Amino acid sequence: MAKKRTEKGSAKAQILETAMQLFKEQGINGTSLNDIATAASLSKGTLYYYYPAKDGLVEDIIAINTDVITEMFFAWVSSVDRRSTAEETIEELLGSILEQDDLCKLHTVISVEASRNPVAAQLLNEKYNQWAVILEMGTLKIRPREAQLITKRAPLFFTLLNGCMLDKASGIETDIKELAHIFLAK
């Protein structure tokens, strides 16, 4: 029997929360809408009311995950200290994101989805472009030469970030300090 919801939107929130958990555990392709309805203790009709197709649910999950990361980028910009080195600022950004185990695991699953889903790839690419601008904003607070290097290597930074997230999701320890050093090596 499905749970009754009293708050408007709580069924949708339950669907999203359950889907994120199942996606992290089983992957996006390994999770059906029926799996989500069952795990959320909702009827299929309720789930289909909010998400008649899995694609819309996946797009909302991507938006939630990338919005959290965007907020982390903005928080990083606010925290950049003019006295910090470029390595310290990159370490801080990587470290703050990599502290979030669930975020990393879900982002890794989303990245896999983007490898076969053009809409997911487009959504991620748009976010990476936005993050590159935010990254550049943060570097305005450090020495110009170092800032230019970070801005120039922004695509490499996102490759590094994705690799670190994959390692984190796989239980592999990453030496953030060493990666920041290598990323900024001239």
MOBEL-V619562 format. One record per residue. N is the residue number from 1. RES is the residue in one small letter. BURIAL is I if it has 9 or more other C-alpha atoms within 8 Angstrom, else O. Layout:
n & res & burial
N & RES & BURIAL
N & RES & BURIAL
This chain:
n & res & burial
1 & m & O
2 & a & O
3 & k & O
4 & k & O
5 & r & O
6 & t & O
7 & e & O
8 & k & O
9 & g & O
10 & s & I
11 & a & I
12 & k & I
13 & a & O
14 & q & I
15 & i & I
16 & l & I
17 & e & O
18 & t & I
19 & a & I
20 & m & I
21 & q & O
22 & l & I
23 & f & I
24 & k & I
25 & e & O
26 & q & I
27 & g & I
28 & i & I
29 & n & O
30 & g & O
31 & t & I
32 & s & I
33 & l & I
34 & n & O
35 & d & O
36 & i & I
37 & a & I
38 & t & I
39 & a & O
40 & a & I
41 & s & I
42 & l & I
43 & s & I
44 & k & I
45 & g & O
46 & t & I
47 & l & I
48 & y & I
49 & y & O
50 & y & O
51 & y & I
52 & p & O
53 & a & O
54 & k & I
55 & d & O
56 & g & I
57 & l & I
58 & v & I
59 & e & I
60 & d & O
61 & i & I
62 & i & I
63 & a & O
64 & i & O
65 & n & I
66 & t & I
67 & d & O
68 & v & O
69 & i & I
70 & t & I
71 & e & O
72 & m & I
73 & f & I
74 & f & I
75 & a & O
76 & w & I
77 & v & I
78 & s & O
79 & s & O
80 & v & I
81 & d & O
82 & r & O
83 & r & O
84 & s & I
85 & t & O
86 & a & I
87 & e & I
88 & e & I
89 & t & I
90 & i & I
91 & e & I
92 & e & I
93 & l & I
94 & l & I
95 & g & I
96 & s & I
97 & i & I
98 & l & I
99 & e & O
100 & q & O
101 & d & I
102 & d & O
103 & l & I
104 & c & I
105 & k & I
106 & l & I
107 & h & I
108 & t & I
109 & v & I
110 & i & I
111 & s & I
112 & v & O
113 & e & I
114 & a & I
115 & s & O
116 & r & O
117 & n & O
118 & p & O
119 & v & O
120 & a & I
121 & a & I
122 & q & I
123 & l & I
124 & l & I
125 & n & O
126 & e & O
127 & k & I
128 & y & I
129 & n & O
130 & q & O
131 & w & I
132 & a & I
133 & v & O
134 & i & I
135 & l & I
136 & e & I
137 & m & I
138 & g & I
139 & t & I
140 & l & I
141 & k & I
142 & i & I
143 & r & I
144 & p & O
145 & r & O
146 & e & I
147 & a & I
148 & q & O
149 & l & I
150 & i & I
151 & t & I
152 & k & O
153 & r & O
154 & a & I
155 & p & O
156 & l & O
157 & f & I
158 & f & I
159 & t & O
160 & l & O
161 & l & I
162 & n & I
163 & g & O
164 & c & I
165 & m & I
166 & l & I
167 & d & I
168 & k & I
169 & a & I
170 & s & O
171 & g & O
172 & i & O
173 & e & O
174 & t & O
175 & d & O
176 & i & I
177 & k & O
178 & e & O
179 & l & O
180 & a & I
181 & h & I
182 & i & O
183 & f & O
184 & l & I
185 & a & O
186 & k & O
